[in-house]
Amino acid sequence: MQHYLREYPLQQGALEIAYIEEFFSEFPKRKTAAEIMARLEGRDFQILMAEAPLADEPGTLAPVSYKVSHELRENETDPVLADLVERLRGSLIFTGRRVLYNWLGATRRDWRGQGHFRALSEEQEAWAVRGEYDEVVVKTKNRYFDMRATLDSLQFNVIKLEVAPDVLDAKVYLAKPLGLSVLDAHRSRRQVTRA
Ligand SMILES: CC(C)(COP(=O)(O)OP(=O)(O)OC[C@H]1O[C@@H](n2cnc3c(N)ncnc32)[C@H](O)[C@@H]1OP(=O)(O)O)[C@@H](O)C(=O)NCCC(=O)NCCS
């Protein structure tokens, strides 16, 4: 299957992500365009979306899956990111390495299981390898079984588990070392447009 991906610049991408997040009622906190811009401004980032035909209008392509990632530095000043780095310390090496953080990502329910997220992830990895990133890291929770299964299929390693009173709320941190060899495992057919 051919996947149609679009890579966005900051402002347009932030608006598109805020729009698509509205379709995910299952997420407790959806991001606004202002939050997305504030997080990504002044750092290396990638905003990627996959588009696919609508069931009732096959001639129209709509955004169905997305992935937002950004550089995570050892010396973050934003309190949320500084906290994330602290939690990862001991499980992930930052010094002298480029680390990419998979911040946001999901596929709309009706388009799941069609390889959209794999296509986005593979495109992101190709971009990250070109950008000389050493590792990509992501955080999820026990309760997100679909995401955990997907990260497993994409060959992420669990690097840390933070227990919580409710086991479903335990936070799972996963990472994947990057390098030319990860590209060998790629299998999606992708056409990428820069918006
Ligand atoms: C996780 C999610 C992004 C997967 O998107 P998707 O477009 O359906 O994923 P893909 O079709 O590209 O599948 C990628 C791989 O994961 C596997 N996979 C996807 N969903 C799976 C599931 N529910 N169970 C088992 N494997 C699954 C696929 O088989 C595929 O592996 P393969 O390429 O080796 O066959 C989607 O289910 C989703 O948006 N879930 C909600 C997001 C969420 O829970 N967010 C919480 C915050 S982290």
The ligand as an ORCA input file, in Angstrom:
! r2SCAN-3c Opt
* xyz 0 1
  C      -1.133      2.977     18.294
  C      -1.677      3.506     16.996
  C      -1.009      4.857     16.719
  C      -1.293      2.547     15.839
  O      -1.617      3.178     14.621
  P      -1.890      2.347     13.284
  O      -1.869      3.315     12.148
  O      -3.072      1.491     13.467
  O      -0.574      1.440     13.258
  P      -0.040      0.605     11.999
  O      -1.191      0.060     11.236
  O       0.960      1.423     11.269
  O       0.696     -0.590     12.743
  C       2.074     -0.546     13.073
  C       2.482     -1.887     13.649
  O       1.906     -2.062     14.943
  C       1.059     -3.209     14.973
  N      -0.161     -2.853     15.709
  C      -0.882     -1.720     15.568
  N      -1.936     -1.746     16.414
  C      -1.856     -2.930     17.080
  C      -2.657     -3.546     18.085
  N      -3.751     -2.950     18.552
  N      -2.290     -4.763     18.538
  C      -1.177     -5.395     18.042
  N      -0.370     -4.840     17.088
  C      -0.716     -3.639     16.618
  C       0.734     -3.496     13.538
  O       0.458     -4.868     13.330
  C       1.982     -3.043     12.822
  O       2.991     -4.036     12.873
  P       3.536     -4.657     11.503
  O       3.829     -3.476     10.595
  O       4.747     -5.384     11.950
  O       2.441     -5.501     10.993
  C      -3.220      3.639     17.026
  O      -3.781      2.420     17.462
  C      -3.689      4.725     17.964
  O      -3.749      5.888     17.568
  N      -4.006      4.383     19.200
  C      -4.371      5.369     20.167
  C      -3.147      6.183     20.538
  C      -2.825      6.072     21.975
  O      -3.122      5.112     22.632
  N      -2.209      7.099     22.498
  C      -1.953      7.132     23.910
  C      -0.851      8.035     24.265
  S       0.723      7.243     24.112
*
